[in-house]
Amino acid sequence: MVRKLLFTLVLATACTAPLPAAAAPSLQDATVGATVAAMKPGDYLWAPNVAPAGPVVIVVSIAQQRAYAYRNGIPIGISTVSTGKKGHETPTGVFTLLQKNVDHKSNIYDSAPMPYMQRLTWDGIALHAGNLPGYPASHGCVRLPLGFAKLLYGVTKLGLTVIVTAGADVPRFAPSPEVLSNDGKKGGDPDLFGGLLWQPERSPTGPVSIIVSAADNRMLVLRNGVPIGSAPVRIAGAVTGTTAYTLGAIEDGKYRWMKLPMPGENLSGPVEVTPDERARLTVPDEMIRYTADVVTPGTTVVITPDTLQSGGAGKKMTVMTAGK
């Protein structure tokens, strides 16, 4: 019999006792979406034992004013947030966790306290504990309840992927990743948006994330937030929303890619993609061999309809790397 792991609803504004098991929504419960929608400012859910170990990915929905934490592709925490107010909107896109500081003070806004700060950009955007009035009110940062900020800080590492989206229901239709194989060599073109680039020496270690742009027909490989590779790709069919995947396991040479449940979707857990779905994305054989050397369980792939280039056609997707 499979045990159901229960979320505990915690109020950040008071030292309340955990809800009784019978009252807490189960991770597998169909009503968890309604529970998330009914959360009040400062509320959060935290159930780390559903996925005790593995890489973490964070998704922030500006429309929902919610943050979702995934470990090994499984939701382990959901929180209310407060993002940037009008004129100071939180940028959307794919970000790398650049810096962490338990007791950070703002160097822009009169040394304002930013407890459990996790930096997304070098010009002041970060996740941190702060006041949650129930609407966007920050100068661009993502404010979290103090309790959730502390818990999240304890499970993250530098270099992980943070996705910030404006919409409430992010993904609709996108190809699944097919970027793996098992041999490799070195070489490449130094132009990230020209031919094929592979320079893993730019960042020898750290978490790997891959961004695939349908607008550019190109994939960008980041390790620890540093671009180490890029290649042209082909995508069959339309891409109408941002979708995220994580590599769940490598078993007998086969790669098990899992689609992350995103804001607005069923949060019961990741769904393994099928071979037909994977076949929609075509990657050069050379790049498949290269990425096989760096892709490990926990690697994140984000597929977007938006351009990654400042001069590209269509909507621009921010990709914040460690060098920016």
C-alpha positions in Angstrom: 0.0 0.0 0.0 1.4 3.4 -1.0 1.4 5.8 1.8 0.2 9.3 1.1 2.5 12.0 2.3 0.6 14.9 3.8 1.4 18.6 3.4 1.3 20.7 6.6 -0.2 24.1 6.2 1.9 26.6 8.1 1.0 30.2 8.8 4.1 32.4 8.7 2.5 35.1 10.9 2.1 33.0 13.9 3.7 30.0 15.6 0.8 27.7 15.1 0.9 23.9 15.6 0.9 21.7 12.4 -2.6 20.8 11.2 -3.7 17.3 12.2 -3.0 14.8 9.5 -6.7 14.4 8.7 -7.0 18.1 8.0 -3.9 18.6 5.9 -4.2 18.2 2.1 -2.4 15.2 0.6 0.1 15.8 -2.1 -1.9 13.3 -4.2 -5.2 14.8 -3.2 -7.3 16.3 -6.1 -8.3 19.1 -3.7 -4.8 20.4 -3.2 -5.3 22.9 -6.1 -8.3 24.4 -4.3 -6.2 24.6 -1.1 -3.5 26.5 -2.9 -6.0 28.9 -4.4 -7.5 29.5 -1.0 -4.2 30.3 0.7 -4.1 33.7 2.5 -1.0 36.0 2.5 1.7 34.3 4.6 0.4 30.8 4.2 2.5 28.0 2.7 2.7 24.2 2.3 5.9 22.2 3.0 6.3 18.5 2.5 10.0 17.8 1.8 9.9 14.1 2.6 7.9 13.3 -0.5 11.3 13.7 -2.3 14.0 13.5 0.4 16.9 14.3 -1.9 17.8 15.7 -5.3 18.1 18.9 -7.2 15.6 21.7 -6.6 13.7 23.8 -9.2 11.6 26.9 -8.2 8.7 28.3 -10.2 7.1 31.7 -9.4 3.7 32.6 -10.9 3.1 36.4 -10.8 -0.5 36.0 -11.7 -1.1 33.5 -8.9 1.2 35.2 -6.4 2.5 31.7 -5.6 5.9 30.0 -5.6 6.4 26.3 -6.2 9.4 24.3 -5.1 10.2 21.0 -6.8 12.8 18.4 -5.8 13.5 15.6 -8.4 10.5 16.9 -10.3 8.1 16.5 -7.4 6.4 19.5 -5.6 7.7 19.8 -2.0 6.5 23.3 -1.2 4.0 25.9 -2.3 3.9 29.4 -0.9 2.1 32.7 -1.2 4.4 35.5 -2.4 4.5 39.2 -3.2 6.2 40.2 -6.4 7.1 43.6 -7.9 4.6 46.4 -7.9 3.7 48.6 -10.9 6.9 50.3 -12.1 9.1 47.8 -10.4 7.7 44.6 -11.9 9.5 41.3 -11.3 11.2 40.2 -14.5 10.0 37.0 -16.1 12.2 34.3 -17.5 14.7 31.7 -16.5 17.2 32.6 -13.8 20.2 31.0 -12.1 20.5 31.2 -8.3 23.6 33.4 -8.0 24.2 34.1 -4.3 22.8 33.2 -0.9 22.9 35.2 2.4 21.0 34.5 5.5 21.2 38.1 6.9 21.4 40.2 3.8 20.8 44.0 3.7 19.7 45.8 0.6 22.4 48.0 -1.0 19.8 49.8 -3.0 16.9 50.5 -0.6 18.3 52.0 2.7 19.8 48.7 3.9 16.4 47.2 4.1 16.6 43.7 5.6 16.3 40.8 3.2 16.4 37.6 5.4 17.3 34.3 3.7 18.2 36.2 0.5 18.7 34.1 -2.7 19.9 36.3 -5.6 18.5 36.0 -9.1 20.1 39.0 -10.7 23.2 41.2 -9.9 21.0 44.3 -10.1 18.9 43.6 -7.1 16.2 40.9 -7.9 16.1 38.1 -5.3 13.9 35.7 -3.3 13.8 36.7 0.4 11.5 36.9 3.4 9.4 40.0 3.6 5.9 41.5 4.1 3.1 39.8 2.1 0.1 42.2 1.8 -1.7 39.9 -0.7 -0.7 41.7 -3.9 2.4 42.7 -5.7 4.2 45.3 -3.5 8.0 44.8 -3.8 10.6 46.7 -5.7 11.0 43.7 -8.0 12.0 41.0 -5.5 9.9 37.9 -4.7 8.9 38.2 -1.1 8.3 35.0 0.8 6.9 34.2 4.3 9.7 34.0 6.8 9.1 30.4 7.6 9.0 29.3 4.0 12.1 31.4 3.1 14.1 29.7 5.8 13.0 26.2 4.7 13.6 26.9 1.1 17.0 28.3 1.8 17.9 25.0 3.5 17.3 22.9 0.4 18.7 25.1 -2.4 22.2 25.3 -3.9 23.9 27.9 -6.1 23.3 27.3 -9.8 19.8 25.9 -9.6 17.1 27.1 -12.0 14.3 29.6 -11.0 11.5 30.1 -13.5 9.4 33.3 -13.2 6.2 33.4 -15.3 3.6 36.1 -15.7 0.8 33.6 -16.3 -1.3 31.4 -14.0 -1.3 28.4 -16.2 2.1 28.3 -17.8 2.4 25.2 -20.1 0.0 24.1 -22.8 1.8 22.4 -25.6 5.5 21.9 -26.2 7.9 19.2 -27.3 9.7 17.0 -24.7 13.5 17.0 -24.5 15.5 14.5 -26.6 19.0 15.7 -25.8 20.8 12.6 -24.6 23.0 9.9 -25.8 26.3 8.2 -24.7 29.5 9.3 -26.3 31.2 12.5 -26.9 34.0 14.6 -28.4 35.0 18.3 -28.2 34.9 21.2 -30.6 32.5 24.0 -31.6 31.7 27.4 -32.8 32.2 30.3 -30.3 29.0 32.1 -31.4 26.1 31.2 -29.1 23.6 32.0 -31.8 25.6 30.9 -34.8 26.8 27.3 -35.3 27.4 24.7 -32.6 29.3 25.7 -29.5 30.6 23.3 -26.8 33.0 24.7 -24.2 32.4 22.8 -20.9 35.7 24.3 -19.5 33.8 27.6 -19.1 32.2 26.1 -16.0 33.7 22.7 -15.0 31.1 21.9 -12.3 27.6 22.7 -11.1 23.9 22.1 -11.9 23.0 21.9 -15.6 20.0 23.5 -17.2 19.0 23.7 -20.8 16.8 26.4 -22.4 15.2 25.6 -25.8 13.7 28.5 -27.8 11.2 27.7 -30.5 11.5 31.3 -31.8 15.2 30.9 -32.3 15.2 27.1 -33.1 18.1 26.9 -30.7 19.1 25.3 -27.4 21.4 26.9 -24.7 23.2 24.8 -22.1 24.1 26.4 -18.8 26.2 24.9 -16.0 26.2 26.7 -12.7 24.6 29.6 -14.5 27.4 29.9 -17.2 26.7 29.2 -20.9 28.8 26.2 -21.9 27.0 25.1 -25.1 24.6 26.1 -27.8 23.2 24.4 -30.9 20.5 24.8 -33.6 17.5 22.5 -33.1 14.3 21.6 -35.0 10.9 21.5 -33.3 7.9 19.7 -34.9 4.6 21.5 -34.3 3.6 24.6 -32.4 5.0 25.7 -29.0 2.4 27.9 -27.3 3.6 28.0 -23.7 6.6 27.5 -21.5 7.1 23.9 -20.3 9.7 22.5 -17.9 11.2 19.0 -17.6 13.6 17.3 -15.3 15.7 14.2 -15.8 14.3 11.7 -13.2 16.8 8.9 -13.7 19.2 7.1 -16.1 18.4 3.4 -16.2 20.2 0.9 -18.4 21.4 3.8 -20.6 17.8 5.1 -21.0 16.9 8.6 -19.9 13.6 9.1 -18.0 12.5 12.7 -18.6 9.6 13.9 -16.4 7.3 16.9 -17.1 7.1 19.2 -14.1 3.5 20.0 -13.0 3.3 23.8 -13.3 1.0 26.4 -11.8 -2.5 25.8 -13.0 -1.9 22.1 -13.6 -2.5 18.9 -11.6 0.1 18.9 -8.8 0.0 15.2 -8.2 3.5 14.8 -9.5 5.6 14.7 -12.7 4.6 12.7 -15.7 7.1 10.7 -17.7 7.2 11.7 -21.3 6.7 9.2 -24.1 9.1 8.4 -27.0 6.6 10.0 -29.5 6.6 13.2 -27.4 10.4 13.3 -27.2 10.7 12.8 -31.0 9.3 16.3 -31.6 12.6 17.9 -30.7 15.5 17.1 -33.0 19.0 17.9 -31.7 22.3 17.5 -33.7 24.0 14.2 -33.0 27.2 16.0 -32.1 25.3 18.0 -29.4 23.7 14.8 -28.1 27.1 13.3 -27.6 28.4 16.4 -25.8 25.5 16.8 -23.4 25.7 13.1 -22.4 28.9 14.0 -20.5 27.1 16.7 -18.3 23.5 15.7 -18.1 22.6 13.9 -14.8 19.4 13.2 -12.8 18.0 16.6 -11.8 19.0 18.4 -15.0 16.3 20.9 -16.0 15.1 21.6 -19.5 12.9 24.6 -20.2 11.1 24.9 -23.6 9.7 28.3 -24.5 8.1 29.9 -27.6 10.0 33.1 -26.9 13.3 34.3 -28.3 16.5 34.3 -26.2 18.1 37.0 -28.3 17.8 40.7 -27.6 17.2 41.3 -31.3 15.2 38.1 -31.9 11.8 38.0 -33.4 8.8 37.8 -31.0 8.6 38.1 -27.2 12.0 38.2 -25.4 12.6 35.6 -22.6 15.0 36.7 -20.0 17.8 34.1 -19.4 19.9 35.3 -16.5 23.3 33.7 -16.4 26.0 34.0 -13.7 28.0 36.3 -16.0 25.4 39.0 -16.2 
